[in-house]
Amino acid sequence: MPDIRLVPCLADNYAVIVREGDTVMLVDAPEAGPIREQLKADGWRLTHILITHKHDDHIAGIPELAAEYSPIIVGPEAEQDKIPGLTRTVREGDKVEVGPMVADVYETPGHTSGHVSFHFPKEKLLFSGDTLFALGCGRLFEGSPAQMWHSLSKLRALPDDTSVYCGHEYTLSNARFAITVDPHNKALQERAADIARARDAGQPTIPFQLGLDKATSPFLRADDPAVATGVGTPGASPETVFAEVRERKNNF
């Protein structure tokens, strides 16, 4: 398995550095400083940057890191005019070779219209940016609830033992919200307690196992009657249930 470093950036962002042999990959670049410090601490030289979407808190570090390391920079085709320094653009179904590792690209719009996620099946790693969070999902700045539900359904179909790295440390708030709409879920109650303990100890809640999120996140269970009932929409379509879950979280 590759060596992985989770790098806190800004107020609550994460960047992720992955080394496999001579290849060193960064996923998202919120700011250059902490990323450079981690690279220097490990004695690693950056070779690739993968970008999930165009928001500044995921791309602001690109120019400085590109000037220092000259990496290959990969990002979504649909947002290429908003992301500086891309050397390759990708879309649904593309594969990205990062040294010995190979990622499948999924278009996962909703948070932004061109958002992509990167899945490395051999390494069992998913980099979901701001589409899928632990017990949550990104706000719908540019997409519809139906569009985001479709994006999440793509990621939900991946294997349970996938380790998910997302873009933010929002998990404690997400857990508190999830319990309000799914109060009888024992797995969720146990997970929420674990999350609270981790955050009290100053520990990250990322990565998380996709299978656990499938069992506990209302955002991945909009087709579960328990979640539909929990938000007052029994019998409604998953898209309708998801829209209500997302709206309630917006106002939580």
C-alpha positions as CSV (number, residue, x, y, z in Angstrom):
1,M,0.0,0.0,0.0
2,P,1.1,3.6,-0.7
3,D,2.3,6.0,2.1
4,I,-0.4,8.5,2.7
5,R,-0.3,11.9,4.5
6,L,-3.4,13.8,5.5
7,V,-2.5,17.5,5.5
8,P,-4.8,20.0,7.3
9,C,-5.0,23.3,5.5
10,L,-6.9,26.6,6.0
11,A,-9.7,26.4,8.6
12,D,-11.0,22.9,7.9
13,N,-9.7,21.7,4.6
14,Y,-7.7,18.6,3.9
15,A,-5.1,17.9,1.2
16,V,-3.8,14.4,0.8
17,I,-0.3,13.3,-0.3
18,V,0.2,9.8,-1.6
19,R,3.6,8.2,-2.3
20,E,4.1,5.0,-4.2
21,G,7.7,4.4,-5.2
22,D,9.1,7.5,-6.8
23,T,5.6,8.9,-7.5
24,V,4.2,11.5,-5.1
25,M,0.6,12.6,-5.7
26,L,-1.3,15.5,-4.1
27,V,-5.1,15.6,-4.2
28,D,-6.3,19.2,-4.1
29,A,-4.2,22.1,-3.1
30,P,-5.9,24.5,-0.6
31,E,-2.7,26.3,0.2
32,A,0.9,25.7,-0.6
33,G,2.6,26.2,2.8
34,P,1.4,23.1,4.8
35,I,1.7,20.9,1.8
36,R,5.3,22.0,1.1
37,E,6.2,21.5,4.8
38,Q,4.9,17.9,4.8
39,L,6.7,17.1,1.5
40,K,10.0,18.5,3.0
41,A,9.5,16.6,6.3
42,D,9.2,13.4,4.4
43,G,11.9,14.2,1.8
44,W,9.4,13.7,-1.0
45,R,9.3,15.5,-4.4
46,L,5.8,16.2,-5.8
47,T,5.2,14.6,-9.2
48,H,1.4,14.8,-9.7
49,I,-1.5,17.0,-8.5
50,L,-5.1,15.8,-8.9
51,I,-7.8,18.5,-8.6
52,T,-11.5,17.6,-7.9
53,H,-13.1,21.0,-8.6
54,K,-12.6,24.7,-9.2
55,H,-13.2,26.3,-5.8
56,D,-10.4,28.4,-4.5
57,D,-10.0,26.4,-1.3
58,H,-9.0,23.4,-3.5
59,I,-6.8,25.2,-6.0
60,A,-5.1,28.2,-4.4
61,G,-1.9,26.4,-3.8
62,I,-1.4,25.2,-7.4
63,P,0.7,28.1,-8.8
64,E,3.3,28.0,-6.0
65,L,3.6,24.3,-6.0
66,A,3.7,24.1,-9.8
67,A,6.5,26.7,-9.8
68,E,8.6,24.7,-7.3
69,Y,8.0,21.1,-8.5
70,S,6.6,21.2,-12.1
71,P,4.2,18.4,-11.5
72,I,1.6,16.9,-13.9
73,I,-1.6,18.6,-12.9
74,V,-4.9,16.8,-13.7
75,G,-8.4,18.3,-13.3
76,P,-12.0,18.3,-14.6
77,E,-12.4,19.1,-18.3
78,A,-15.6,21.0,-17.5
79,E,-13.9,23.4,-15.2
80,Q,-10.5,23.8,-17.0
81,D,-10.9,27.5,-17.5
82,K,-11.3,28.0,-13.8
83,I,-8.3,26.0,-12.6
84,P,-4.7,27.3,-13.2
85,G,-1.9,25.2,-14.6
86,L,-3.7,22.0,-15.7
87,T,-1.6,19.8,-17.9
88,R,-4.4,17.3,-18.5
89,T,-8.2,17.4,-18.3
90,V,-10.4,14.4,-17.5
91,R,-14.1,13.4,-17.8
92,E,-16.3,10.5,-16.9
93,G,-14.8,7.1,-17.7
94,D,-11.2,8.4,-18.1
95,K,-8.3,6.7,-16.4
96,V,-5.4,8.5,-14.8
97,E,-2.0,6.8,-14.4
98,V,-0.1,8.1,-11.5
99,G,3.1,6.1,-11.5
100,P,2.1,2.5,-10.7
101,M,-1.4,3.6,-9.6
102,V,-4.4,4.0,-11.9
103,A,-7.5,6.0,-11.0
104,D,-11.0,5.8,-12.6
105,V,-12.6,9.2,-13.0
106,Y,-16.2,9.8,-12.1
107,E,-18.0,13.0,-12.9
108,T,-19.8,13.9,-9.7
109,P,-21.6,17.2,-10.2
110,G,-23.8,18.9,-7.7
111,H,-21.5,20.9,-5.5
112,T,-20.1,22.4,-8.7
113,S,-21.2,21.5,-12.2
114,G,-17.9,20.0,-13.3
115,H,-16.7,18.2,-10.1
116,V,-14.9,14.9,-10.5
117,S,-13.9,12.2,-8.0
118,F,-10.9,9.8,-8.4
119,H,-11.2,6.1,-7.4
120,F,-8.1,3.9,-7.2
121,P,-9.6,0.4,-7.2
122,K,-6.4,-1.5,-6.6
123,E,-5.4,0.7,-3.6
124,K,-9.1,0.9,-2.5
125,L,-8.9,4.7,-2.3
126,L,-11.6,7.3,-3.2
127,F,-10.9,11.0,-3.3
128,S,-14.3,12.6,-3.3
129,G,-13.5,16.3,-2.9
130,D,-16.7,18.1,-1.8
131,T,-19.2,15.6,-3.2
132,L,-19.1,13.0,-0.5
133,F,-18.2,13.9,3.1
134,A,-18.2,11.6,6.1
135,L,-21.9,11.5,7.0
136,G,-22.6,14.3,4.5
137,C,-22.3,15.9,1.1
138,G,-21.4,19.3,-0.3
139,R,-23.8,22.1,-0.6
140,L,-25.5,22.4,-4.0
141,F,-24.0,25.5,-5.3
142,E,-24.4,24.6,-9.0
143,G,-26.4,21.4,-9.2
144,S,-29.9,20.1,-8.4
145,P,-30.8,17.6,-5.6
146,A,-31.5,14.9,-8.3
147,Q,-28.0,15.6,-9.9
148,M,-26.2,15.2,-6.5
149,W,-28.2,12.1,-5.6
150,H,-27.1,10.6,-8.9
151,S,-23.5,11.5,-8.2
152,L,-23.6,10.1,-4.7
153,S,-25.2,6.9,-6.0
154,K,-22.2,6.4,-8.3
155,L,-19.9,6.6,-5.3
156,R,-22.1,4.5,-3.1
157,A,-21.8,1.6,-5.7
158,L,-18.1,1.3,-5.0
159,P,-16.9,-1.5,-2.6
160,D,-17.5,-1.2,1.1
161,D,-13.8,-1.5,2.0
162,T,-13.0,1.7,0.1
163,S,-11.2,4.3,2.2
164,V,-12.6,7.7,1.4
165,Y,-10.6,10.9,1.6
166,C,-12.8,14.1,1.4
167,G,-12.0,17.8,1.3
168,H,-13.2,19.0,4.8
169,E,-13.4,18.1,8.4
170,Y,-17.2,18.5,8.8
171,T,-17.9,15.2,10.4
172,L,-18.9,16.2,13.9
173,S,-21.6,18.6,12.7
174,N,-22.7,16.0,10.1
175,A,-23.1,13.4,12.8
176,R,-25.1,15.6,15.0
177,F,-27.4,16.4,12.1
178,A,-27.7,12.7,11.0
179,I,-29.0,11.7,14.4
180,T,-31.9,14.2,14.1
181,V,-33.2,12.5,11.0
182,D,-32.2,8.9,11.8
183,P,-32.4,8.7,15.6
184,H,-32.9,4.9,15.9
185,N,-29.9,3.9,13.9
186,K,-27.6,2.1,16.4
187,A,-24.6,2.0,14.0
188,L,-25.0,5.8,13.6
189,Q,-25.2,6.3,17.4
190,E,-22.0,4.3,17.8
191,R,-20.2,6.2,15.0
192,A,-21.3,9.6,16.4
193,A,-19.8,8.7,19.8
194,D,-16.6,7.6,18.1
195,I,-16.4,10.8,16.1
196,A,-17.0,13.0,19.2
197,R,-14.2,11.2,21.0
198,A,-11.8,11.6,18.1
199,R,-12.5,15.3,17.7
200,D,-12.2,15.9,21.5
201,A,-8.7,14.3,21.2
202,G,-7.9,16.6,18.2
203,Q,-7.8,13.6,15.8
204,P,-9.1,13.7,12.2
205,T,-12.2,11.7,11.2
206,I,-10.8,11.2,7.7
207,P,-10.4,8.7,6.0
208,F,-13.6,6.7,6.6
209,Q,-14.8,3.4,5.3
210,L,-17.4,3.7,2.5
211,G,-19.3,0.7,3.9
212,L,-19.8,2.5,7.2
213,D,-21.1,5.6,5.5
214,K,-23.6,3.5,3.5
215,A,-24.9,2.2,6.8
216,T,-25.0,5.5,8.7
217,S,-25.2,8.5,6.4
218,P,-28.7,9.9,5.5
219,F,-27.2,11.4,2.4
220,L,-26.4,7.9,1.0
221,R,-29.7,6.4,2.3
222,A,-32.3,8.6,0.7
223,D,-33.9,5.4,-0.7
224,D,-34.2,3.9,2.9
225,P,-37.7,4.1,4.3
226,A,-36.3,5.0,7.7
227,V,-34.7,8.2,6.4
228,A,-37.8,9.1,4.3
229,T,-39.9,8.8,7.5
230,G,-37.3,10.7,9.5
231,V,-37.6,13.8,7.3
232,G,-41.4,13.5,6.9
233,T,-41.5,12.2,3.3
234,P,-42.6,8.6,3.7
235,G,-43.1,6.9,0.3
236,A,-41.4,9.7,-1.6
237,S,-38.8,9.2,-4.4
238,P,-35.2,9.1,-3.3
239,E,-34.6,12.4,-5.1
240,T,-37.3,14.0,-3.1
241,V,-36.1,12.6,0.2
242,F,-32.5,13.6,-0.6
243,A,-33.7,17.2,-1.4
244,E,-35.4,17.4,2.0
245,V,-32.3,15.9,3.8
246,R,-30.1,18.5,2.1
247,E,-32.4,21.4,2.9
248,R,-32.6,20.4,6.5
249,K,-28.8,20.3,6.8
250,N,-28.6,23.7,5.1
251,N,-30.7,25.0,8.0
252,F,-29.2,22.9,10.8
